[in-house]
């Protein structure tokens, strides 16, 4: 039981660090990603309309 709780703590800590790193990267790349998705959406709309 204790080993399971310790394992959950380690996994949640890893996920927290990973999430923080991903959010930090996304702050840099969010405008690029949004513009890419927007241009892709406009391209799809232009093709199918």
N, C-alpha and C positions, 0 to 999 in steps of 0.2 A: 504493500500500500504506500509506504513512504517512498519507495523507489519510483512508483508511478507518479506521485506528486512532484518529485524532484525532476523527473523527465518532462512533465508538463511545464514546470517553471523554466527549464532550459529552452524548450521549444518556443514558449511565449516570448522569452527574451530575444531569441534569434529572430523571431517574426517581427518584434518591435524594432530591432536594429535594422532589419531589412526594409521594413516599412518606412522608417525614417530616412534611410538612404534613397529609396525610390522616390519619396516625396521631395527630397532635396534635389534630385536629378530632374524631376518633373517641373519644379519651379523654373529651371533653366530652359527646359524644352517644351513647356506647355504651349507657348505661342506658336512654335514650329509645328507641334502636333495638331493644334486647332486649325491652323491655316492649311495644313495638309488634308485634314478631314473635310474642311469646308470646300476646298478646291475639288476633292474627289467627289463630294456630294453634288457640287455644281456640274461636274463632268457627267455624272450619272443622270442627273436631271436633264441635261442637254441631250444626251443620247436617247433617253426613253420618252421624251416629250415631242 
